[in-house]
Amino acid sequence: MSTFTGALASPHALATEAGMAAFAAGGNAIDAAISAAAVLTVVYPHNVALGGDLVALVRTPDGTVHCVNASGWSGAAANVERMRSRHGVSLPPRSADSVTVPGGVRGWAALRGLGSRVTWAQTLAPAQRVAEEGVAVSKSLAHHLADPENADLVASEDFCRVFRPDGRMLTVGDTLVQPALAATLAALRQRGPDAFYAGALAESMLAHLNRHGSCLTAADFEEFAPEFTEPLSAPFGDLTVLTSPPNTQGFLMLRALRAIEELHVSDPLGGDIGTLMRIFHHGNELRRRRLADPRQREVDMAELINGGLHEVTELGQPSGPVLVPHGDTVGVAAADSDGCAVSLIQSVYHAFGSGLIDPETGVLFHNRGTSFSLDADSPNVIAPRKRPAHTLMPVLTTHDGAVRHVLATMGGQGQPQILTQVLLHAVVGRSARAAVCAPRAIVGGQVDGLTADSVAVEADLDAPSRESLHASGLGVVEVPIHTEAMGQANAVFIDGDAMQAASDPRSDGAGMVAYYPRGPLSDG
């Protein structure tokens, strides 16, 4: 009998408990991450749902790091001219036209194929139970239900059936019960992940979307498959930093780390944080102009990471204040002592996604398609079976082939900036807890009213950092300490046999490390 260590951090304590239960049942980091993610689709529906996307990095015990891109595609009938005639210059967030095929469930199946140790039914059991029995509404969910941004959802009978069951919006401590979603999870447990994409569940979901004007078809659902790709990687000090390639924005983090070294930025979290923000300011413009689905448009990844590191983007470019999506994403970080590690990111994009909930299946659909451009000259223009430019970006680091950090966050366009700051805290010796708790600065449209030239700064950022930001020429806007608008990061740090797990105080989460006696296992 040997001792097995499992570590996991997620943005909701019940999800973390589910992941640790998967470890206790003989599972590994893959099983724990999926179990946690499944529970999050029940308890954190403003940020994630069965009807959303997934991107993950998985490091298997043989030392290989796999990228699973389960971001869904548009329908085969998608047409930019038709979308412009319907919607004008951009796709609206609350529209069936913004719903791409949800990739998350097949993403879970793809992860399982990399070495799951417990059964599919076991993995989803906690999520089904929580949907059936109900869960106390968390502070984050209650905040988004009360957010004026989501007032339009009150007009939806399907939304109100779930979130206004007695004629009033649920609030903190109320019980959220989702019987239709529980039945869907039960069906998936019995029939497997493909039941989400073909058969009665898929027919119901498609009928609901089509009634609201979607062009998605049965073939669009059934033929969708996640893509396995090589992760992007770059050296940083004695670490190798790995993340997801386009159509995701992972290159922005690697570009910033390369620039820190190339430009000899000595204090990127303090006296030189203004330089770091200018690096990201330039990167944000590259993302806007160049990021797209590489299966349909050429994307020069080497140039995005290494090209023009000395360049800066001029301030004062045409860019008015923006309304930022409130909500977004969940990140789960998991690792085990067998050498398996998972950074899993899953999303509905805006809070409650498209707002569409199929009453038969209880599935809430994301609105990731609103990230498409309707400009025919954009590399990110909507087209048949195309994936939109995506914010989801998992991150792992290794040292001499061994995993050192597993990082995951929500935070929309700010994800690469959040994860870079967490990693910079880590490399100067701070604990996982200190790294995710530390104050943040994020340039770009991170909170309402900011422009591309603005930096959101948490109120507890120190004076030297503020001086550096003001000297950078960027507009500085203070936001409250530990506001979830600045992301919800989760991290596992590994140093030899020692593990730390930490969840962001900006969420309702928990990080846990546990030790289990374990004998020989058979594959689940």
Secondary structure by P-SEA (a helix, b strand, c coil): cbbbbbbbccccaaaaaaaaaaaaacccaaaaaaaaaaaaaccccccccccbbbbbccccccbbbbbbbccccccccccaaaaaacccccccccccccccccccaaaaaaaaaacccccccccaaaaaaaaaacccccaaaaaaaaccccccccccaaaaaccccccccccccbbbbbaaaaaaaaaaaacccccccccaaaaaaaaaaaaacccccaaaaaabbbbbbbcbbbbcccbbbbbbcccccaaaaaaaaaaaaaaccccccccaaaaaaaaaaaaaaaaaccccccccccccccccccccccccccccccccccccccccbbbbbbbcccccccccccccccccccccccccccbbbbcccccccccccccccccccccccccbbbbbbbccccccbbbbbbcccaaaaaaaaaaaaaaacccaaaaaaccccccccccccccccbbbbcccccaaaaaaaaaaccbbbbbcccccccbbbbbbbbcccbbbbbbbcccccccbbbbbbccccccc
